[in-house]
Amino acid sequence: MPLPPASPPKATVSLHPTAPTDAASLPTLATDTLTAEQSDPATLGWMTGAPPAASQLIRFDTGDSYRFPQLRWSFSHFRQFGPTANVSRQAAVPRMLPRAERDDIDALPFTPLFAATPMTWAASLQANYTDGIVVLHRGRVVYERYFGALKPHGQHIAMSVTKSFMGTLAATLVTQAALDDQATVAHYVPELAASGFATATVRDLLDMTTAIQYSEDYANPQAEIFDYVRAGNVAPRPADYQGPDNFYAFMQSIRPQGDHGAAFAYKTINTDVLAWVLRRITGQTMTEYLSTQLWAPLGMEQDAYFTIDNQGTEFTGGGLNTGLRDLARFGELMRNHGALGNKQIIPSAVVADIQRGGDREKFKSGGYVLLPGWSYRDMWWITHNAHGAYMARGVHGQAIYIDPLAEMVIARYASHPIAANAGLDPTSLPAYHALAQHLMENPT
């Protein structure tokens, strides 16, 4: 969801993490960047008043809703900036999460990557501009906090965590033999037969190994990602805009570049092409399909919603907005191998496939220096650590972290000034692992 930079920004605003090439190139905040406390939306008074004063107003058409510190408010209010489609929990009775809250987590110490001085769990939440975080241990809420504009009854944009929902739904259809992951994209979507996606397989989409002329280099104002988000109504268009008017039109314009399946290259557009395939297979919109397959069966607490383009097509690469506890419910479903009690919502084979991970050699080509030994499978990030942890990840700090060995799920929403997860991983990843160790050593 970036805007082309007119000048070098203090903090990058974008759709997904740009991988640093070495530790020295990790993104850092400018010294004058407001802290989490200083940038608290309530403190700054964003969008207060009727109407808000010019100094408190946040607008979509100017790009303000994607700029820091305004994004600390807008990430919890995306529905106010454009059209959306509702993901209904239908008439299902909300399934309440049991609670067993603990008072020994805030003081938990850990040492961030590349640091010599320990930090506490509570301090890490402020360092990472956390908007809300829920920790489940053995299915019970042991920790829950909200900051800034996000409230327990509110919704927050999931960014690229959205991809993991879509990947899981697609992998389910593969397991059920309703979708052939070795078939080409053009087989399911003939409209893409003349595009760079034509000979890519569904598996290439799922594992981000397509080879197309498409860049998500946010330092380059000419990168295709900027054209993509404008076409999809995700970012404002200039007055003289004459590009594609919707996601479908843009996807058809993509040209090939290289050999599909050769290397991992994270591209948001792959998820939206996958969603086009799923619409053909299911005969449903992704709003309807997510409702029937997950939101209603899981007894979600709140409806969710997608941002949509000018044709009503959902932005499945990063436009899902949910309540925080519902994000945790999805993580807990995955931790339980797709089962909710005695009901199998997602085939256990899907979860097992995700946990095994993807091709670690291909993943190296992504250049993620903070994720050595990781892989990518079915639009999930796999750590391959001793605990078998895996993640859904989105820019500015959105995350689901599942640690099967520790029986722990963490769901976090955030609004960090730096889009790239490389700006948060040095603090977040060791914090998550330290908490997993703590819960294993001190069960309740």
Summary of the structure (lengths in Angstrom):
residues: 444
radius of gyration: 20.4
end to end distance: 41.6
largest distance: 61.0
contacts: 1568
relative contact order: 0.19
helix: 32%
strand: 16%
